[in-house]
Amino acid sequence: MDKQSLAHIAGRFRDSEKRTEVLREEVAAAIRAANADGVPQKDIAEVTGYTRQQIRRIVLAEPQGA
């Protein structure tokens, strides 16, 4: 592995971290919207794979950038 190849892979990794954070915020917003629309927590947990406690934390947290 040469330096240029390593830099390329590291750059791809940093890009994926940024995309992951954007998607995490989108999922959190969708969870808050589903909760506001009355979707039961058990259904949100089933679809997202999150625990009910994680869902409660997301619902109660301030949205990023708010």
N, C-alpha and C positions, 0 to 999 in steps of 0.2 A: 504494500500500500504506500503510494507516494503522497507527498504533502498536498498536492492539488486534489487528488482523489479524496483524501481525508477531509479537506476543506469543503468539497462538494457534498459529501455525506453529512457533515456537521451542519452545513447550511440548510440542507433538506430537513434535518431534524429540527432546527430552529423554526423553520417555516411551518412544520407540522404542529409544533407547540402553539404557535400563534393561531392556526386554524382550530386547534382543539379548544383553545380558550374562547374563541368566537362561538363555536358550536355549544360549549358548556353554557354560555350565556343565553343562547337561543333555546336550549332545552329548559333552562331555569325559567325563562319567560313563558314557555309553553306550559310548564307545570303550574305556574301561578295563574295562567289563563284558564287552564282546565279546572283548577281548584275554584276559581271565581265562577266558573260555569256550573259548578256543582258536581263535577266528576268525583266519585268516591276515591279516597286515598288508596284503597286496596287496588282499584283499577289503574291508577297512576303508577303505583308500585309494580304492578304486573307488567305494564307496558314498558316502563323505563328500566326496570331491574334495580331501582333504588329502594332502600328501606323506607318504611313509613316515617321513621325519625328523620331521615335525610330529606324527605319531602316536606315535613313540617318546618325544618330549618330553612329550606329554600323559600317556602311560602311566607315565612315570617321575616326573612331577610330583605333588606332594601335592595332593589334592583341596582346593578352596576350602572354608574353614570347618572344616578338619580339624585 
